[in-house]
Amino acid sequence: MPDADTAPEPTAALEKMLALLSYLLTRSQAHDQQISQAGVTARRSDVYLLLALDKSEGGSRVGDLAERLMVEPSHVTRQIARLQAQRLVERTPDPLDGRARRVVITAAGTALLTQLHQANRDSLQRALHGVAERDIATTVDVLQRLVDGYVRRVRTQAHPEQYETHAPGAAGGVPDQRASGVQEAG
């Protein structure tokens, strides 16, 4: 892989912009400001978990959530306990396996996401003032491809046996991240 000095200029410029954007969006003060504007309290990682649950009809098992979020199941278990104490999620029996439990988002969890989404959209609209809708749509398309490529690489490295014969989008391939909610967190 070429380093930043030998990368094509658009790629080097994109790398710099992504680093700056990542810094701006992931600062703890930025998260605190967004949740304050939304009138809610939530950890950043909890927002990702709630988004994943919101997209999964009928809930998800802990292991499935961990795989979707690309973290260890023990991390998800701790998050679920914390979110359950706040009544944002609940555990329900798995209809396919009576021994297993599924985690589902509650109405309070959905309301929290709705408030956070609105605050995020308001912030984005202010930041994108004057930018043409077609430019925004093109940016979304390029970023989606970038996310898909990174997720595919991470999952291939974690489980190479599952991805040796599967093309993206095929059985065992990388799911559409718009459906999983991974990139939607604020």
C-alpha positions as CSV (number, residue, x, y, z in Angstrom):
1,M,0.0,0.0,0.0
2,P,1.5,3.4,-0.9
3,D,2.2,5.8,1.9
4,A,0.7,9.3,2.0
5,D,3.7,10.8,0.1
6,T,3.3,8.4,-2.9
7,A,-0.5,8.1,-2.8
8,P,-2.5,9.8,-5.6
9,E,-3.3,13.3,-4.6
10,P,-7.1,12.8,-4.3
11,T,-6.5,9.8,-2.0
12,A,-4.1,11.7,0.1
13,A,-6.5,14.6,0.3
14,L,-9.3,12.2,1.3
15,E,-7.2,10.6,4.0
16,K,-6.5,14.0,5.5
17,M,-10.2,15.0,5.4
18,L,-11.3,11.7,6.9
19,A,-8.7,12.1,9.7
20,L,-10.0,15.6,10.5
21,L,-13.6,14.6,10.2
22,S,-13.0,11.6,12.5
23,Y,-11.3,13.8,15.0
24,L,-14.2,16.3,14.9
25,L,-16.9,13.8,15.2
26,T,-15.4,11.5,17.8
27,R,-14.2,14.0,20.3
28,S,-16.0,13.4,23.6
29,Q,-17.1,17.0,23.7
30,A,-18.8,16.6,20.3
31,H,-20.7,13.5,21.5
32,D,-21.6,15.3,24.7
33,Q,-22.9,18.3,22.8
34,Q,-25.0,16.2,20.4
35,I,-26.6,14.2,23.2
36,S,-27.2,17.4,25.1
37,Q,-28.9,19.0,22.1
38,A,-31.0,15.8,21.8
39,G,-31.9,16.0,25.4
40,V,-30.7,12.5,26.2
41,T,-27.8,10.7,27.8
42,A,-26.0,7.8,26.2
43,R,-22.5,6.6,25.6
44,R,-21.2,6.6,22.1
45,S,-20.9,2.8,22.1
46,D,-24.4,2.5,23.4
47,V,-25.7,4.5,20.5
48,Y,-24.1,2.0,18.1
49,L,-25.7,-0.9,19.9
50,L,-29.1,0.7,20.0
51,L,-28.9,1.5,16.2
52,A,-28.0,-2.2,15.5
53,L,-31.0,-3.3,17.6
54,D,-33.3,-0.8,15.9
55,K,-32.4,-2.3,12.5
56,S,-32.9,-5.9,13.6
57,E,-36.5,-7.0,13.5
58,G,-37.3,-9.2,16.4
59,G,-34.1,-8.4,18.3
60,S,-30.7,-10.1,18.2
61,R,-28.6,-12.5,20.2
62,V,-25.6,-11.2,22.0
63,G,-23.2,-13.0,19.6
64,D,-24.9,-11.6,16.5
65,L,-24.7,-8.1,17.9
66,A,-21.0,-8.5,18.8
67,E,-20.3,-9.7,15.2
68,R,-22.3,-6.9,13.7
69,L,-20.5,-4.3,15.9
70,M,-17.1,-6.1,15.5
71,V,-16.5,-6.3,19.2
72,E,-16.2,-9.1,21.8
73,P,-19.5,-10.6,23.1
74,S,-18.4,-9.8,26.7
75,H,-18.4,-6.1,25.8
76,V,-21.9,-6.3,24.4
77,T,-23.1,-8.2,27.5
78,R,-21.9,-5.4,29.7
79,Q,-23.5,-2.8,27.5
80,I,-26.8,-4.7,27.5
81,A,-26.9,-4.8,31.3
82,R,-26.3,-1.1,31.4
83,L,-28.9,-0.3,28.8
84,Q,-31.4,-2.7,30.4
85,A,-31.0,-0.9,33.7
86,Q,-32.0,2.3,31.8
87,R,-35.0,0.5,30.3
88,L,-33.6,1.1,26.8
89,V,-33.4,-2.6,25.9
90,E,-34.9,-5.8,27.2
91,R,-34.1,-9.5,27.0
92,T,-36.8,-11.8,25.6
93,P,-37.0,-15.5,25.0
94,D,-35.7,-16.6,21.6
95,P,-38.6,-18.1,19.7
96,L,-36.3,-20.5,17.9
97,D,-34.3,-21.7,20.9
98,G,-36.0,-21.7,24.3
99,R,-32.6,-21.7,26.1
100,A,-31.4,-18.5,24.3
101,R,-32.3,-14.9,24.9
102,R,-32.7,-12.1,22.4
103,V,-32.2,-8.5,23.1
104,V,-34.7,-6.0,21.7
105,I,-34.9,-2.2,21.8
106,T,-37.7,-0.7,23.9
107,A,-39.9,2.2,23.1
108,A,-37.7,4.3,25.3
109,G,-34.6,3.2,23.3
110,T,-36.3,4.0,20.1
111,A,-37.3,7.5,21.4
112,L,-33.7,8.1,22.4
113,L,-32.6,7.3,18.9
114,T,-35.3,9.5,17.4
115,Q,-34.2,12.5,19.5
116,L,-30.5,11.8,18.7
117,H,-31.2,11.5,14.9
118,Q,-33.0,14.8,14.9
119,A,-30.2,16.6,16.7
120,N,-27.6,15.0,14.3
121,R,-29.6,16.0,11.2
122,D,-30.0,19.6,12.5
123,S,-26.2,19.7,13.0
124,L,-25.5,18.3,9.6
125,Q,-27.9,20.7,7.9
126,R,-26.1,23.6,9.5
127,A,-22.7,22.2,8.5
128,L,-23.8,21.5,4.9
129,H,-25.5,24.8,4.3
130,G,-25.1,25.8,0.7
131,V,-23.9,22.4,-0.5
132,A,-25.9,21.0,-3.4
133,E,-28.0,17.8,-2.8
134,R,-26.3,16.0,-5.7
135,D,-22.9,16.6,-4.0
136,I,-24.2,15.3,-0.7
137,A,-25.6,12.2,-2.5
138,T,-22.3,11.6,-4.3
139,T,-20.4,11.9,-1.0
140,V,-22.8,9.4,0.7
141,D,-22.2,6.9,-2.2
142,V,-18.4,7.2,-2.0
143,L,-18.4,6.9,1.8
144,Q,-20.7,3.9,1.6
145,R,-18.2,2.2,-0.6
146,L,-15.4,3.1,1.7
147,V,-17.3,1.7,4.7
148,D,-18.1,-1.5,2.8
149,G,-14.4,-1.9,1.9
150,Y,-13.2,-1.4,5.5
151,V,-15.9,-3.7,7.0
152,R,-15.1,-6.4,4.4
153,R,-11.4,-6.1,5.2
154,V,-12.0,-6.3,9.0
155,R,-14.3,-9.2,8.7
156,T,-12.0,-11.1,6.3
157,Q,-9.1,-10.7,8.6
158,A,-11.2,-11.9,11.6
159,H,-12.7,-14.9,9.7
160,P,-10.8,-15.5,6.5
161,E,-12.4,-19.0,6.1
162,Q,-15.9,-17.4,5.7
163,Y,-14.8,-15.0,3.0
164,E,-12.5,-16.9,0.7
165,T,-15.2,-18.0,-1.8
166,H,-17.8,-15.3,-1.2
167,A,-18.1,-12.1,-3.1
168,P,-19.4,-9.0,-1.2
169,G,-23.1,-9.1,-0.9
170,A,-23.2,-12.9,-1.5
171,A,-24.0,-15.4,1.2
172,G,-21.3,-14.8,3.8
173,G,-20.3,-11.5,2.3
174,V,-20.5,-8.0,3.9
175,P,-24.1,-6.9,4.5
176,D,-25.2,-3.5,3.4
177,Q,-24.2,-1.2,6.2
178,R,-27.2,1.1,5.6
179,A,-29.3,-1.8,6.8
180,S,-27.2,-2.6,9.8
181,G,-27.0,0.9,11.1
182,V,-23.2,0.8,11.7
183,Q,-22.4,4.1,10.0
184,E,-25.5,5.9,11.3
185,A,-24.3,6.6,14.8
186,G,-23.8,10.1,15.9
